[in-house]
Amino acid sequence: MQEVTKQEQPRWNGILVEVFSTFISFCTRHQLRYFCAGGTAIGAVRHQGMIPWDDDIDVCMPRPDYERFRQLWHEQPVEDYELIGPESDDAYPLPSLKLCNAHTTLVEFAEIPCLTGLYIDIFPVDGAPNDDAEALQLLRRYQRLKNRLSAISHHYSFAKYMGLLAQPQQWGQFCYKTIGFLWRKGYRQRLLKQMSAISSSYAFDHGERVVVYAGSYGAREIFPKSWVETQIMGTFEGLQVALPQCTDAYLSHYFGDYMQLPPEAERVAKHAKAYFNLNERKSFAEVKHQIK
């Protein structure tokens, strides 16, 4: 893996903030709702900017705004930036969107031939059933599909692929990768269609609860809509940014005592970086031999 050095960190963060600023301007111009999510919301509240050891920016959008954002960006793209999603790249391993700087290069995983620029993550927020058991069942079903999408996006060497057979706990992965190898495109479209069916089963504007299906916090991704339906403003690296109306309830739900700094050993960047270039966009063919 390639590490961001202390000398590179300000440049890395600066590029992310530039992407975020472009996103905010686009949303403001088109009256689209969004809010800072996860560690980005903590950063705004606790640090008025990026958490010092963080390496990404996450936002959420209510599903109607998310779909309108996707459509409007397709019609009115902003120069020097690109919107990446599951429909734009067959190797893209996620169901959600990334807004990228088009003049940088990033490959996160050596086994996934998906190349982007430095990005912010954009997650849709969907309606959820009021019944706890049903909401959790739908979330778990969606996340199983999401894991399969990730599995078939991996392109392992033959030796590593066959090595999965020697690990009983990896037999499921072996099956998904075999399916991915033989019928990758068709199976990928099937998974995306199944995930879309789940996410559209309850509208954001109806009901009292919502869910971030593409998130990674399990049952905590289900919460009252009233927390995020409207937004308040905060400061993030000099930008005025939208936060959930009930920021304290939202962050406490996800993180407990979010104002308490984690142990020093846990203050590390969480995203993989097999290869990056902060100065230019290269093709995957150009960088594949440098991927670590």
C-alpha positions in Angstrom: 0.0 0.0 0.0 1.1 3.6 -0.6 1.0 5.9 2.4 0.2 9.6 2.4 3.3 11.3 4.0 3.1 14.2 6.4 4.3 16.4 3.5 1.6 15.2 1.2 -1.3 15.3 3.8 -2.1 19.1 3.4 -2.3 18.6 -0.4 -4.4 15.5 0.0 -6.8 17.3 2.3 -6.9 20.4 0.2 -8.0 18.5 -2.9 -10.8 16.8 -0.9 -12.0 20.2 0.4 -11.9 21.6 -3.2 -14.1 18.7 -4.3 -16.4 19.2 -1.4 -16.7 22.9 -2.2 -17.6 22.1 -5.8 -20.3 19.7 -4.5 -21.7 22.3 -2.1 -21.8 25.0 -4.8 -23.6 22.6 -7.2 -26.2 21.6 -4.5 -26.8 25.3 -3.5 -27.3 26.3 -7.2 -29.9 23.5 -7.7 -31.4 23.6 -4.2 -30.4 20.1 -3.4 -30.4 18.8 0.2 -27.3 17.1 1.7 -25.7 16.8 5.1 -22.2 15.9 6.4 -22.1 12.2 7.5 -20.0 10.1 9.8 -16.5 11.3 10.5 -17.1 14.4 8.4 -19.9 15.5 10.7 -17.7 14.8 13.7 -15.0 16.8 12.1 -17.3 19.8 11.6 -18.6 19.7 15.2 -15.3 18.8 17.0 -12.6 20.2 14.8 -14.5 22.6 12.5 -12.7 20.7 9.7 -11.2 17.4 8.9 -10.4 15.0 11.7 -6.6 15.3 11.7 -6.0 11.6 10.9 -9.0 11.2 8.5 -8.5 10.8 4.8 -12.0 11.2 3.3 -15.2 13.2 3.2 -18.6 11.6 3.4 -22.0 13.2 2.7 -25.6 11.9 2.6 -28.5 13.0 0.4 -32.2 12.2 0.7 -33.0 9.8 -2.2 -35.0 12.4 -4.2 -32.1 14.9 -4.1 -29.5 12.1 -4.7 -31.3 11.1 -7.9 -31.8 14.7 -9.0 -28.1 15.4 -8.3 -27.1 12.4 -10.5 -29.3 13.6 -13.4 -28.3 17.3 -13.2 -24.6 16.4 -13.0 -25.0 14.3 -16.2 -26.7 17.2 -17.9 -24.4 20.0 -16.5 -21.0 18.4 -15.5 -18.5 20.7 -13.8 -15.1 21.0 -15.6 -12.2 19.3 -13.8 -14.5 17.0 -11.8 -16.3 13.7 -12.6 -19.1 11.7 -11.0 -18.3 7.9 -10.7 -20.9 5.2 -9.9 -21.8 1.6 -10.5 -23.2 2.5 -14.0 -20.0 4.3 -15.1 -17.4 1.6 -14.5 -17.9 -2.2 -14.5 -15.1 -2.6 -12.0 -16.6 -0.1 -9.6 -17.3 -2.1 -6.4 -19.9 0.1 -4.6 -23.6 0.9 -5.1 -23.1 4.6 -4.2 -21.5 7.6 -5.9 -18.2 9.4 -5.7 -17.4 12.9 -6.9 -13.8 13.0 -8.0 -11.1 15.4 -8.9 -10.4 14.6 -12.6 -6.7 15.6 -12.4 -5.6 13.1 -9.7 -5.3 9.3 -9.7 -6.4 6.9 -7.1 -6.6 3.1 -7.0 -7.7 1.8 -3.6 -7.3 -1.9 -3.9 -4.7 -3.9 -5.9 -7.3 -6.6 -6.8 -10.0 -4.1 -8.0 -9.1 -2.5 -11.4 -11.1 0.6 -10.6 -9.3 4.0 -11.1 -10.8 7.3 -9.8 -9.4 10.6 -8.6 -9.4 11.8 -5.0 -13.1 11.9 -4.1 -15.9 12.6 -1.7 -18.4 9.7 -1.0 -22.1 10.5 -1.6 -24.6 8.1 0.0 -28.4 8.1 -0.6 -30.8 8.1 2.4 -33.9 6.0 1.7 -37.2 5.5 3.5 -37.3 2.6 6.0 -40.2 0.6 7.5 -41.3 1.6 11.0 -41.1 -2.1 12.1 -37.6 -2.7 13.5 -37.4 -6.4 12.4 -38.5 -5.6 8.8 -36.1 -2.6 8.6 -33.1 -4.7 9.8 -34.1 -7.6 7.5 -34.1 -5.3 4.4 -30.8 -3.7 5.5 -29.1 -7.1 5.9 -30.4 -8.3 2.6 -29.1 -5.2 0.9 -25.7 -5.5 2.5 -25.3 -9.1 1.5 -25.9 -8.0 -2.1 -23.4 -5.2 -1.6 -20.8 -7.7 -0.4 -21.4 -9.8 -3.5 -20.9 -6.8 -5.7 -17.6 -6.1 -4.0 -16.6 -9.8 -4.3 -17.1 -10.0 -8.1 -15.3 -6.7 -8.6 -12.0 -8.3 -7.4 -9.7 -9.6 -10.0 -7.4 -12.1 -8.2 -4.4 -13.9 -9.7 -5.2 -17.6 -10.5 -3.0 -18.7 -7.6 -4.8 -16.4 -5.1 -8.2 -17.4 -6.5 -7.5 -21.1 -6.1 -6.0 -20.5 -2.7 -9.5 -19.6 -1.5 -10.4 -23.3 -1.7 -7.9 -24.1 1.0 -9.8 -21.8 3.4 -13.3 -23.2 4.2 -14.4 -19.8 5.5 -13.7 -18.3 2.1 -15.7 -20.9 0.0 -18.5 -18.4 -0.3 -16.1 -15.8 -1.8 -14.8 -18.5 -4.1 -18.3 -19.2 -5.4 -19.0 -15.5 -6.0 -15.7 -14.9 -7.7 -16.3 -17.9 -10.0 -19.7 -16.5 -10.9 -18.1 -13.1 -11.4 -15.4 -14.5 -13.6 -17.9 -16.4 -15.8 -20.9 -14.1 -15.9 -19.5 -10.9 -14.3 -21.5 -8.3 -16.3 -24.9 -10.1 -16.2 -24.5 -11.0 -12.5 -23.4 -7.4 -11.7 -26.5 -6.0 -13.3 -28.7 -8.5 -11.5 -27.2 -7.4 -8.1 -27.6 -3.7 -8.9 -31.3 -4.3 -9.9 -31.9 -6.3 -6.6 -30.3 -3.5 -4.5 -32.4 -0.9 -6.3 -35.6 -2.8 -5.6 -34.8 -2.9 -1.9 -33.8 0.8 -1.7 -37.0 1.9 -3.5 -39.3 -0.2 -1.4 -40.0 2.7 1.0 -40.0 6.3 -0.2 -37.9 8.8 1.8 -40.9 11.2 2.0 -43.2 8.7 3.5 -42.8 7.2 7.0 -40.9 8.3 10.1 -37.6 6.4 9.7 -34.8 6.3 7.1 -31.8 4.1 6.3 -28.4 4.4 4.6 -28.3 1.1 2.8 -24.9 1.7 1.3 -23.3 2.6 4.7 -21.0 0.4 6.8 -22.4 0.8 10.4 -24.9 -2.0 10.4 -28.1 -1.5 12.4 -27.0 2.1 13.2 -27.7 3.0 9.6 -31.4 3.0 10.6 -32.7 6.1 12.4 -35.5 8.7 12.7 -36.0 10.8 9.6 -36.6 13.9 11.8 -32.9 13.9 12.6 -31.9 14.7 9.1 -35.0 15.9 7.2 -33.8 19.4 7.6 -30.3 20.8 8.1 -28.4 23.3 10.2 -25.2 25.0 9.1 -21.7 24.4 10.5 -18.1 25.1 9.5 -15.7 22.7 7.8 -12.3 23.9 6.7 -13.6 27.4 6.1 -16.7 26.2 4.2 -20.3 26.6 5.4 -21.7 23.1 5.4 -25.0 21.4 6.1 -25.3 19.2 9.2 -28.2 17.0 10.4 -30.8 19.2 12.3 -30.4 16.9 15.3 -26.7 16.6 15.0 -26.1 15.5 18.6 -28.7 12.7 18.4 -27.4 11.6 15.0 -23.7 11.5 16.1 -24.5 9.9 19.5 -26.5 7.2 17.7 -23.5 6.3 15.5 -20.6 6.9 17.7 -21.6 7.3 21.4 -19.4 10.0 23.0 -18.3 11.5 19.7 -16.6 14.5 21.4 -14.1 12.1 23.1 -11.0 11.6 21.1 -10.3 7.9 20.4 -7.1 6.2 21.8 -4.0 7.3 20.0 -3.5 3.9 18.4 -6.9 4.3 16.6 -6.1 7.7 15.1 -5.2 6.3 11.7 -6.5 6.7 8.2 -9.1 4.1 7.3 -9.0 3.9 3.5 -6.7 1.7 1.4 -4.5 3.3 -1.2 -2.8 0.9 -3.5 -1.6 3.8 -5.7 -2.2 7.5 -5.9 -0.9 10.5 -7.8 -1.8 14.0 -6.5 -0.6 15.8 -9.6 -2.0 14.1 -12.7 -4.6 11.6 -14.0 -3.1 8.4 -15.4 -4.8 5.4 -16.9 -5.0 2.0 -15.2 -2.7 0.6 -17.9 -0.1 3.2 -16.9 -0.2 2.5 -13.2 -1.0 -1.2 -12.9 2.7 -2.2 -12.6 3.2 0.3 -9.8 0.2 -0.8 -7.7 1.3 -2.1 -4.3 
